[in-house]
Amino acid sequence: MPEMPEVETIRRTLDDKVTGRKILRVGMLLPRLVKWPSPGEFQALVTDTVITWLARRGKYLLFYLDSGIVMVVHLRMTGRLFVQTEWTDDRFARIVFELDDAKRLVYADSRTLGTLYAMPEAELWRIAGLHTLGPEPLSPEFTPGYFREKLRGRKGKIKALLLDQKVIGGLGNIYVDESLALAGIHPERAADSLREEEAAKLYGAINTVIEQGIQYGGTSFRDYRDGEGGRGSNQHHLSVYGRKSQPCKICGTPIAKGEVAGRGTHYCPNCQK
Ligand SMILES: [Zn+2]
């Protein structure tokens, strides 16, 4: 599933290809992916508008249009968003935007769980997951003080807290496992059991793994591709995620995989306490 570094990489690779472009036509190959307003209204709102700004919040991409409408895309599990310079068919193309430079912006999705919306900026509260999104790693709002405050009194597992989008926006399973590994913290620890220096270490680790993820263009295991259809390379730089039974890069102990907070969880049983 694309997380913040993957969605940010898509934003960066799409930005100069779509900003300033007019959307001439919208092909609704799978209208049910539009969650607001009706698919017909969505098509009418987006057609014949110019994309003025491509922004991102958490895992959401926001296309600001010159009509005052914002088109929002969430890729969920297997969504891909890319610009085609040649008109080749993608068997998973679901919504296709024809641009005024003869290129196409394609939303493709094999499992069809992605969601699209269009509405005035003042109505973005309609998208609950966007409205309640917590501060993002690397943002000025995500401070060490904020993070410590969120740990206080939380008896649940630290992994579950880090996955909570209301607490930190944009972190998902891969980067949560990597953050905990870098900080040497076991994923099943109670959030409020972290000592001051552990909390500080984890705060720094979250920013580091997200920064590294963006630097390497995201993590491509299965479906994720950037806005040009390219693969990221962060999968070659992971400490624990996807490395079950392989030796820990620090101590050589085989990486363990269990289930924590309902998600497959990778960790080093020796380094993470
Ligand atoms: Zn280790």
Boltz pocket constraint, residues with backbone or C-beta under 6 A from the ligand:
constraints:
  - pocket:
      binder: B
      contacts: [[A, 248], [A, 249], [A, 250], [A, 251], [A, 252], [A, 253], [A, 268], [A, 269], [A, 270], [A, 271], [A, 272]]
      max_distance: 6.0
